[in-house]
Amino acid sequence: MAPIVVIGTGLAGFNLVKEFRKHDAETPVVMLTSDDGRNYSKPMLSNGLARNKTADELVMASPEQTAAALNVTVRPGVSVTAIDRAAKQVVLGDERLDYSQLVLACGADVFRPQLEGDGQDAVFSINDLTDYARFRSALEGRKSVLVMGGGLIGCEFANDMAQAGIQVHVVEPMGRCLPLLVPEAASQAVSAGLGALGVSFHFGPFVQRVDRHGEGVRATLSDGATVDVDLVLSAVGLRPRIALAAEAGLAVDRGVQVDRQLRTSDPQIFALGDCAEVDGHVLPYLLPLMASARALAKTLAGTPTDVSYGVMPITIKTPACPVVCVVAPRGTAGHWQVEADGHHVKALFRDEQGQLHGYALTGDACSEKMALNKDMPALF
């Protein structure tokens, strides 16, 4: 019997298999990954520095331990070069592996902007455990970092590094923190909280070039200003990994397109997590991933199950100013109602009929999350 094959051993892949084993203890499962296959929680990467955690200390299980615990085969260090849908095989270079059902849990790549200058080797990004280890090693003995991007990841790392004693500069072209997630009042609360930790913000320009300068680098911004730091961390967003699916002829758009059962345009191939566009939604966050894993596990075990996305709050790990938000679905017409008291902001996004579709809470207002969730409609 051909196994179920899962491409990817991140949160999506491991949580899917963990849920699947609750329904089916015996069907063979093979997990493929190009990295070392260690099980860790990716959200922990952005608060590991302040806790002085090495990459090894963030690992929850080795591939051998995971394989034994879940009764699966984990194959680290392999690259899937193609999917042969007609033969129901994945291609690993010269090797071919049969599958009964295939799951794409490939995640997303960091977006790396084009930069000029000779300091490119001092520009890092953190998208997995190996990236974290590399950056942490480079940061040893250093005192300053420029973060490109003031979104969720950029703010979390800025908070983490500032708590670890690093001087942090954040460059955000869109003019404020978390510009795609929260309204301006909440952005101001976050920047004030991070500023109190010593984080410096450069709102409006973007980083144009990075040049070697003494022992560190000099970043030149689009407005002509320069910032001298030891290292640069790029945190300007993620792009779902869709190339493998596209080359196999699967439907893709912003992500690998799947229906409510996480099924692609090929009925034997599924996708979930950061690489998936679920019924038109790309939600690279923990709660949608977990809901998808639970539903898809049932489908793979023989009980077709639609995923249900209820209220999906996003918790942003910025202890200097805690944030939780729900982003209104794309295209929802409405307006913000904002109450602000210093770092404590309660912003509600309502439509013209008064229905709540989103919120942004900072500081003490985060305690209202559960009550607001009860007033929100499910996404689907």
Residue, then its C-alpha position, 0 to 999 in steps of 0.5 A: m500500500a502506498p503511503i500518505v506522503v507529507i511534504g514539510t515538517g513544520l507546524a503544519g506537517f507535524n500537527l497534521v500527522k499528530e491529528f491523523r494518528k488520533h483517527d488512524a494508527e496504522t496507515p503508512v505516512v512518510m514525511l519529507t523535508s529539505d531541512d534536518g527534520r527537527n520538531y520545533s515551534k516556529p513562533m518561538l523563534s521570535n522570542g528566543l533571543a531575550r530568553n537566551k535560547t540556542a537553536d538546539e534548546l528550541v527543539m522539541a524532538s529529533p526526527e527519530q523521536t518524532a518518527a517513533a512517537l507518531n509511527v511515521t517515516v521522517r526523511p530529512g535532507v531531501s528535495v522534492t523536485a517534481i510531482d508526477r500526478a499521473a503516476k501518483q509519485v513524488v520525484l526526489g532527484d533520481e528517486r521516485l516515491d509512490y503516494s496514495q494521498l499527497v499533502l503539501a505543507c511546504g510553508a512560505d519563503v521570506f521575501r528578500p528585497q533587492l538591495e544595492g551595496d557590498g554588505q549583503d552578507a550582513v543581511f539575514s532573515i529568519n524563517d526556520l531553525t537553521d536561519y535562527a541559529r545562523f543569525r544568533s551566531a552572527l549576533e554574538g558580541r554585536k550591539s546593533v541591528l536594523v530590522m527591515g519591516g515593521g509588521l508582525i515579525g519585524c515588531e516581534f524580533a525588535n521587541d525580542m532583541a531590545q529585551a536582549g540588550i541590542q540597539v534596534h532600528v526599525v525601517e517601515p516604508m508604510g509609515r507605522c507599525l503593523p500597518l496591515l493589521v491594526p489601525e493607526a492608534a494601535s500602531q502608535a501604542v506599539s511604537a511607543g511601547l517599543g520606543a520605551l525599550g530603546v527601539s528607534f523607528h524610521f517611518g516612510p523610507f525603505v532600505q536602498r543599499v547596505d554597504r560594509h562600514g568598518e566592522g559593521v554595515r551602513a544602511t542607506l535609506s531611500d530618503g538619503a539618511t544612513v543608519d550604521v549597525d552591525l547587522v540587518l534583519s530582513a522581515v518584510g513578509l512571506r510568500p507562499r511556496i507554490a512553485l512545486a504545485a504550479e509546475a505540477g499543474l495544480a491551481v495556484d494564485r496567492g497560494v496553492q488553491v484548495d477548497r474547504q476540505l483542503r483539496t487542490s485541483d487534484p483530488q488526491i493532493f491537499a495543502l495546508g498551512d502557510c502555502a495554502e489559499v483556503d477558499g480564497h483566504v491566505l492566513p499564515y497564522l497559528l489558529p487557521l493552521m491548527a483548524s486545518a490540521r484537525a479537519l484534514a486529518k479526518t479527511l485523510a482518515g476517510t471522513p471528508t471534513d470541511v475546515s471551519y474558520g471561526v474567529m481567528p485572533i492573531t496574538i503578537k508577541t510584543p511584551a512592551c505593548p501586547v497586541v491581539c487583533v482580528v483582521a476583517p475579511r478582504g473587501t469588508a466595508g466598514h469603519w473603525q471605532v477607537e478608544a485609546d488611553g495611552h498604550h491601551v487601545k480598543a479599536l473595533f471594526r464595524d460594518e454599516q449595520g453595526q456588525l463587528h468584523g474585526y478588532a485591534l486591542t493593545g495593552d490592558a484592552c487585550s483582556e476583552k478578547m474573549a468577550l469580543n470573539k463572542d460578538m464576531p461572525a465566523l469566517f466560514 
